[in-house]
Amino acid sequence: PPRPPPLRPPPLPPPPPPPFRIIVHRPDSVRLFAGAFSLAPSNGSAPFGPAAPPLPGPTGQGPVADAVSLLTRTFTGTALPLEIFSVAAPNAGAAAGLCAALRAANPDVSVCEADARVSIDSPSPTPNDEKYPLQVGERGGGGGGGGGVGWGGAPLPPPPPPPPQWNLPAVGVPAAWAASGDMGSKAVRTCIVDTGVDAAHPDLRANLELNAREASAPGADPGLGYANGKDDDGNGIVDDVFGAAFVNGRRRGRGGRGGKERARASLRPPPRPPRSLPHPPGQKSGDVTDENGHGTFVAGVVGAVGNNGLGVAGINQDAALVTCKFMDAQGNGWVSDAIKCWEYCLSRDAAVISNSWGGVDNSAALQTAAAHAASRGVLLVASAGNGGLDTDIVDHFPSSLPDAAVVAVAASTRDGSLWPKSNFGATSVDLAAPGERVLSTGLNGGYVTLSGTSMATPHVAGAASLLVQAFAAAGWDTAVSPGAVGVGARVKDLLMATADKMPGVAIAGGRLNVAAALRGVPKAPAKAGAPTPVPTTPSGGVVGDGVAFAGGPGGLPG
């Protein structure tokens, strides 16, 4: 007789849908809970009032109270009046109906939108091109040595040496150092909102700002990165010594560039990326380890240590770099996590915030956050994007934010023209800066050469940091604490007014000119009790950093 069919276990039920998030602003958003980064679950419909009209749309059933019962508040800003809620609903398409119902019940809700994905504005730091291992010299780190084996077993010539730091003299950085004697200061904090940082990089570590309350706490061992497993400053984040991380995405498994592997020679081809693993939803931590390389590159342009005999020099040879990680190993993140990073940067009194990312067409939540950051005198610097598009027509947020303290940055080439893939805009893009084959810091203590508006953006952020220091020395109030005025909008105006014009290029200002901007810093109006000028770094060049400057005599562009 025929055998009976094998017994099969019943199919498993489908997994529950992942929660999506909404971002809300209303007048009392900042007064609901204390502790910007502490989880504070909502209690039913109380945060939105008792009214309960039906939830419209095919994905919503029942009264608003039923929908609000699915909300869990995960963030309430103190500097930025925004709330973020996780929504246990079938899909993000329910956000429109949910937001409409919440506004109907609570007219004071001025912003309510679904969270959106954003990503880094640059090519991948690890190209997957077939012949990438044969082009390893493009990643910098020095020439010399054999070139490997080519097609048919023929030996290849040694890889070319890395390009010099042509980018700094191209925008007048050495001239600015020589004329002013200002090469950065630890009194001015610059916050890098990106994929994290290689905190052990020898060309960065001395310029990473330590959170003093965490680093000096009992049990904080420098040999262990000052970690003691405690939230010593009471902000809800454990061991945020070098910065904070708010990541909802993918992370690398063991053995990848972000794993526990040994540092590799900078000319060795990178390993194949390992499998990626999920970050826990809603993660917040003090682990800012860069799993991508993008944030480490940006940090190096702003503030790689100068005069240390290593690698490259940043625009600020002496710097105070605060890190906030919100993008994963693939360079993807969420608007809601970027807002958390802006809040964190403000909590650390950063005067300049660098944002080399984008990809969302519009966001009222980002606009609200930017306006409140600007009201403190903070300058937000953002990449214009790499689509070759006119952003006067096609928005690219956050660079398209219409605020006096937001600088949109395009990428320029060695000859001062617009990089072909850079976005542009006669009114929406403010400045251009070097973004073609720029050399900076990479993972595992190495150095890489990359192109993109992501590479251009930290040039402007670094220049802005120098200008904040110069404004302070000229008697201006540069504090960015609550109630302060700051100089963010003034810095933007000066950078645009002193930029080198780019005839025929649709850029509102022109190409960055750091030396001209520093020469243009005005003296503050006389007033009683003017602040003490920020001390400057002793003068000196950048000889011994292992990188030659391109250009004519004196480090000026040739």
C-alpha positions in Angstrom: 0.0 0.0 0.0 1.2 3.6 -0.6 2.9 5.3 2.2 0.8 7.9 3.9 2.1 11.5 3.3 4.5 12.7 6.0 3.1 14.7 8.8 4.1 18.3 8.4 4.0 20.8 11.3 1.5 23.5 11.0 2.9 26.7 9.4 4.1 29.3 11.8 2.0 32.4 12.2 3.4 35.4 10.4 5.6 37.6 12.5 4.0 40.7 13.9 4.5 43.8 11.7 7.4 46.0 12.8 6.3 49.3 14.5 6.6 52.5 12.6 7.1 55.9 14.2 5.5 59.3 14.0 7.0 62.6 14.9 4.8 65.2 16.7 5.1 68.8 17.7 2.7 70.8 19.9 3.3 73.8 22.2 3.8 71.8 25.4 5.9 69.0 23.9 9.0 70.0 25.9 7.1 70.0 29.2 5.6 66.6 29.2 8.5 64.6 30.6 11.9 65.4 32.1 14.9 63.6 30.7 15.3 63.9 26.9 16.5 60.4 26.3 14.6 58.4 28.9 11.8 56.1 27.7 8.4 57.5 28.8 5.5 55.4 27.6 2.3 57.3 26.9 -0.7 56.5 29.1 -3.5 55.8 26.7 -5.1 58.9 25.1 -4.1 61.3 27.8 -1.3 63.0 25.9 -3.7 63.9 23.1 -6.8 64.8 25.1 -10.0 62.8 25.6 -11.7 63.5 22.2 -12.2 60.4 20.2 -13.4 60.9 16.6 -13.2 57.9 14.3 -9.8 57.1 12.8 -10.3 57.6 9.0 -8.9 55.4 6.3 -8.9 51.7 5.5 -6.2 50.9 8.0 -7.9 52.6 11.0 -10.8 51.2 12.9 -12.6 52.6 15.9 -12.0 55.8 17.9 -8.8 57.7 18.3 -8.4 56.3 21.8 -8.0 52.8 20.3 -5.3 54.1 18.0 -3.5 56.2 20.7 -3.4 53.1 22.8 -1.0 51.7 20.3 1.4 54.6 20.8 4.6 54.4 22.9 6.5 57.6 23.5 10.2 57.0 22.9 11.5 60.5 22.9 10.6 64.0 24.2 13.0 66.8 23.3 14.0 69.4 25.8 15.9 71.7 23.3 13.8 70.6 20.4 10.0 70.6 21.0 9.3 67.3 19.3 8.0 64.0 20.5 8.6 60.6 18.8 6.1 57.7 19.2 6.5 54.1 18.1 3.2 53.0 16.6 2.2 49.3 16.7 0.1 49.4 13.6 0.0 47.3 10.4 2.1 49.7 8.3 3.3 53.2 8.0 0.4 54.0 5.7 -1.7 54.3 8.8 0.3 57.4 9.7 -1.7 59.8 7.6 -5.0 58.7 9.1 -3.6 58.7 12.6 -2.2 62.2 12.3 -5.4 63.5 10.8 -7.4 62.1 13.7 -4.9 63.5 16.3 -5.0 66.9 14.7 -8.8 66.8 14.7 -8.9 66.0 18.4 -6.0 68.4 19.3 -5.8 71.5 17.1 -2.5 72.5 18.8 -0.7 69.6 17.0 1.2 71.6 14.4 3.5 68.7 13.1 2.6 65.1 12.8 4.4 63.0 10.2 5.6 59.4 9.6 9.3 58.8 10.1 11.3 58.6 6.9 14.5 56.9 5.8 17.7 58.9 5.0 21.2 57.9 4.0 24.7 59.1 3.6 25.3 61.5 0.7 28.4 59.8 -0.8 29.6 56.8 -2.6 30.1 53.7 -0.4 33.5 53.7 1.4 33.8 50.1 0.3 33.0 49.9 -3.4 31.7 46.6 -4.7 33.1 47.0 -8.2 34.6 43.9 -9.6 38.1 45.4 -10.1 38.1 47.3 -6.8 41.0 45.2 -5.3 43.1 46.3 -8.3 42.4 49.9 -7.6 43.4 49.8 -3.9 45.8 52.7 -4.4 42.7 54.9 -4.7 42.1 54.4 -1.0 45.3 56.3 -0.1 47.6 55.3 2.7 50.9 55.6 0.8 52.5 54.0 -2.3 55.3 51.6 -2.5 55.4 47.9 -2.6 54.4 45.5 -5.3 51.2 46.0 -7.3 50.0 42.4 -7.3 49.2 40.3 -10.3 47.1 41.3 -13.2 45.3 39.5 -16.1 47.3 36.5 -17.3 49.7 36.6 -14.4 51.5 39.7 -15.5 52.8 41.8 -12.6 51.1 45.1 -12.0 53.0 48.3 -11.2 52.9 49.6 -7.7 49.8 51.5 -6.8 50.0 55.3 -7.1 50.7 57.3 -4.0 47.7 58.9 -2.3 46.8 62.4 -3.6 48.1 65.2 -1.4 45.6 67.3 0.6 44.9 69.5 -2.3 41.6 70.4 -0.7 42.9 72.6 2.1 45.0 75.1 0.0 42.2 75.1 -2.6 40.0 76.9 -0.1 42.7 78.9 1.6 43.1 77.0 4.8 46.9 77.2 5.1 46.7 80.9 4.3 44.1 81.3 7.0 46.3 79.5 9.6 49.3 81.6 8.6 47.5 85.0 8.7 45.5 84.5 11.9 47.5 82.0 13.9 44.2 80.3 14.6 44.2 76.6 13.9 41.3 75.5 16.0 40.3 75.4 19.6 38.8 72.9 22.1 36.6 75.7 23.3 34.4 75.3 20.1 32.5 72.0 19.8 31.6 70.6 16.4 29.0 67.8 16.4 29.3 65.1 13.7 25.9 63.6 13.0 26.7 60.5 10.9 27.7 56.8 11.1 29.9 57.2 14.2 33.7 57.5 14.5 36.7 55.3 14.9 37.5 56.6 18.4 40.8 54.8 18.4 42.1 56.4 15.3 45.5 57.9 16.2 44.8 61.0 14.0 41.5 61.7 15.7 41.5 60.5 19.3 43.2 63.6 20.8 40.5 65.8 19.1 37.5 63.8 20.3 35.6 65.7 22.9 35.2 63.7 26.2 32.0 64.0 28.2 33.7 65.1 31.4 31.0 63.8 33.7 31.2 60.3 32.2 35.0 60.3 31.7 35.8 61.4 35.3 33.2 59.3 37.1 34.2 56.5 39.6 35.3 53.4 37.8 35.8 55.1 34.4 39.0 53.5 33.2 40.9 55.2 30.3 42.2 51.9 29.3 38.6 50.7 28.7 37.5 53.8 26.9 36.3 55.4 30.2 33.3 53.0 30.3 32.0 51.9 33.7 28.5 50.7 32.6 26.7 53.6 34.3 24.8 56.7 33.3 26.9 59.1 35.3 25.5 62.4 33.8 21.9 61.3 34.2 20.8 61.9 30.6 19.6 58.4 30.0 22.6 57.2 28.0 25.1 54.8 29.5 28.8 55.7 28.9 28.3 58.5 26.3 31.9 59.4 26.7 32.7 60.2 23.0 29.1 60.7 22.0 25.8 59.0 21.6 24.2 56.5 19.2 20.5 56.2 18.2 20.5 53.6 15.5 17.6 51.6 14.0 19.0 49.6 11.2 21.6 47.0 10.4 25.0 46.3 12.0 27.9 44.3 10.9 28.5 40.8 12.3 31.8 39.7 13.8 34.7 39.9 11.5 33.7 42.8 9.3 35.1 46.3 9.2 33.1 47.1 12.4 34.0 43.8 14.1 36.7 42.8 16.5 39.3 42.3 13.8 42.9 43.5 13.9 43.7 46.7 12.0 44.7 46.1 8.5 47.3 47.8 6.4 45.6 50.7 4.6 46.6 49.3 1.1 45.2 45.9 1.7 41.8 45.3 0.0 38.9 45.3 2.5 37.3 42.0 3.4 34.0 40.9 2.1 31.3 42.5 4.3 30.0 40.0 6.8 26.3 39.3 7.3 24.5 42.2 8.8 22.5 41.9 12.1 19.7 44.1 13.4 20.3 46.8 15.9 17.7 46.5 18.7 14.8 48.8 17.9 15.0 52.2 19.6 18.5 51.6 20.7 20.3 54.3 22.5 23.8 53.9 23.8 27.2 55.5 24.2 28.8 53.2 21.6 29.6 55.4 18.6 31.8 52.8 16.8 31.7 53.5 13.1 30.7 50.4 11.2 30.7 52.2 7.8 33.6 54.6 7.6 31.7 57.7 6.5 31.5 59.4 9.9 35.2 58.8 10.5 36.0 60.4 7.1 33.9 63.5 7.9 35.5 63.8 11.4 39.0 63.9 9.8 38.2 66.7 7.4 36.8 68.8 10.3 39.5 68.0 12.9 42.2 65.5 12.2 45.0 66.2 14.6 47.7 68.5 13.2 51.5 68.4 13.7 51.5 64.9 15.1 53.6 63.3 12.3 50.6 61.2 11.2 48.5 61.1 8.0 46.5 64.2 7.5 45.6 67.5 9.1 42.0 68.7 9.7 40.8 72.2 9.0 40.9 72.5 12.8 44.2 71.0 13.9 43.0 71.4 17.5 39.3 70.5 17.8 36.5 69.3 20.1 34.6 66.8 18.0 31.3 65.4 19.5 29.9 62.3 17.8 26.3 61.3 17.3 25.7 58.1 15.4 22.3 57.5 13.8 23.1 55.6 10.6 23.9 52.0 10.4 26.7 49.9 8.7 25.0 50.4 5.3 24.8 54.2 5.8 21.0 54.3 6.4 19.1 56.0 9.2 15.8 57.7 10.1 14.7 61.3 10.5 13.5 60.6 14.0 17.0 59.4 15.0 18.7 62.4 13.3 16.4 64.7 15.5 17.6 62.8 18.6 21.2 63.5 17.5 20.5 67.2 17.0 19.0 67.3 20.5 22.1 65.5 21.8 24.4 67.9 20.0 22.6 70.8 21.7 22.9 69.2 25.1 26.7 69.1 24.5 26.7 72.8 23.6 27.9 72.3 20.0 28.1 75.5 18.0 28.3 73.7 14.6 26.5 70.5 13.5 27.7 68.7 10.4 25.2 66.6 8.4 26.5 64.7 5.4 23.3 62.9 4.7 19.8 63.4 3.2 17.2 61.8 1.0 13.9 63.0 2.3 11.8 65.3 0.1 10.2 67.3 2.9 9.9 67.1 6.7 8.1 69.6 8.9 9.7 67.9 11.9 13.2 68.6 10.6 12.2 72.2 9.9 10.9 72.6 13.4 14.0 71.1 14.9 16.3 73.3 12.7 14.4 76.5 13.6 14.8 75.8 17.3 18.5 74.9 16.9 19.1 78.1 14.9 17.4 80.1 17.7 20.3 79.2 19.9 22.8 80.4 17.4 23.8 77.0 16.2 24.9 76.5 12.5 23.6 73.4 10.7 25.8 72.5 7.7 24.2 69.9 5.3 25.3 68.2 2.1 23.3 69.2 -1.0 23.2 65.6 -2.4 24.8 63.7 -5.2 22.0 63.4 -7.8 23.2 66.1 -10.2 19.8 67.8 -9.6 18.6 71.4 -9.3 17.4 71.6 -5.7 15.6 74.8 -6.5 13.2 72.4 -8.2 13.7 69.1 -6.3 14.0 69.5 -2.5 16.8 67.6 -0.7 16.3 67.7 3.1 17.9 68.8 5.4 20.0 70.9 3.0 16.8 72.5 1.6 15.6 73.7 5.0 14.7 77.4 4.6 16.5 78.7 7.6 19.1 81.5 8.0 21.4 79.1 10.0 21.3 76.1 7.5 24.2 76.0 5.0 23.7 73.7 1.9 27.0 72.5 0.5 27.8 71.4 -3.1 31.0 69.6 -4.2 33.7 71.2 -6.2 36.7 69.8 -8.1 40.4 70.5 -8.1 40.0 73.1 -10.8 37.2 74.9 -8.9 34.3 73.7 -11.1 31.2 71.9 -9.9 31.7 68.2 -9.4 29.5 66.6 -12.1 27.3 64.5 -9.7 26.8 67.3 -7.2 23.3 68.9 -6.7 23.1 72.6 -7.3 20.7 75.5 -6.9 20.9 79.2 -7.5 18.9 79.9 -4.3 18.9 76.6 -2.4 22.6 75.7 -2.4 24.8 78.2 -0.6 28.4 77.1 -1.0 30.7 74.7 -2.8 33.7 73.0 -1.2 36.2 70.3 -2.3 34.4 67.0 -2.9 36.5 65.2 -5.5 39.1 62.7 -4.4 39.5 64.1 -0.9 41.8 62.3 1.4 40.8 61.8 5.1 40.7 59.4 7.9 39.3 55.9 7.5 38.5 52.9 9.7 41.1 50.8 11.5 43.5 53.8 11.7 43.7 54.1 7.9 43.1 56.8 5.3 40.8 56.8 2.4 40.1 59.0 -0.7 36.4 59.6 -1.5 34.2 61.9 -3.6 30.8 63.5 -2.9 29.0 66.3 -1.3 29.4 64.4 2.0 33.1 65.1 1.6 32.5 68.8 0.8 30.2 69.4 3.8 32.8 69.0 6.6 35.0 71.6 4.9 32.3 74.2 5.6 31.7 72.8 9.1 35.4 73.0 9.9 35.6 76.5 8.5 32.6 77.5 10.5 34.2 76.2 13.7 37.3 78.4 13.0 35.0 81.4 12.5 33.1 80.8 15.7 36.4 80.9 17.5 37.3 84.1 15.6 34.0 85.7 16.5 34.6 84.9 20.1 38.1 86.5 20.0 36.5 89.6 18.4 34.2 90.0 21.4 31.0 88.4 20.2 28.8 86.2 22.4 29.2 82.7 20.9 27.5 80.7 23.6 24.8 78.2 22.4 23.3 77.4 25.8 19.5 78.0 26.3 18.7 81.7 26.0 22.0 82.5 24.2 22.2 84.3 20.9 25.1 82.7 19.2 26.6 83.6 15.8 25.4 80.8 13.5 23.5 83.0 11.1 26.4 85.6 11.1 28.9 82.9 10.3 26.7 81.7 7.3 26.4 85.2 6.0 30.2 85.8 6.2 31.0 82.5 4.5 28.7 83.3 1.6 29.9 86.9 1.3 33.6 86.0 1.1 33.2 82.9 -1.1 35.0 82.8 -4.5 32.4 83.3 -7.3 31.9 80.4 -9.7 30.7 81.9 -13.0 28.1 79.9 -14.7 27.4 77.7 -11.7 24.1 77.8 -10.0 25.4 78.3 -6.4 24.1 81.2 -4.3 27.5 82.1 -2.7 30.4 80.4 -4.4 33.4 78.2 -3.4 34.5 78.4 0.2 37.4 80.7 1.0 38.4 80.2 4.6 41.2 82.9 4.6 38.9 85.6 3.2 36.2 84.7 5.7 38.5 84.9 8.7 39.8 88.3 7.5 36.2 89.5 7.4 35.2 88.8 11.0 34.1 92.1 12.5 34.7 93.4 15.9 31.7 93.1 18.3 29.8 96.3 19.1 31.2 97.8 22.3 29.2 96.8 25.4 29.7 96.3 29.1 30.8 93.0 30.3 32.0 91.6 26.9 33.0 87.9 27.1 36.6 86.9 27.4 38.0 85.9 24.0 38.5 82.2 23.3 42.2 81.4 23.6 43.8 80.4 20.3 46.2 77.6 19.5 49.9 78.5 19.2 50.9 79.1 15.6 52.6 76.5 13.5 52.4 74.7 10.2 51.4 71.2 9.4 54.8 69.9 8.4 55.4 66.3 9.5 51.8 65.1 9.0 52.9 62.9 6.2 50.9 64.8 3.5 52.2 67.4 1.1 50.0 70.4 0.1 49.4 71.0 -3.6 49.7 74.5 -5.0 52.1 77.4 -5.2 54.5 78.9 -2.7 53.4 79.2 0.9 50.7 76.6 0.5 48.5 78.9 -1.5 46.7 77.6 -4.5 48.9 77.5 -7.5 
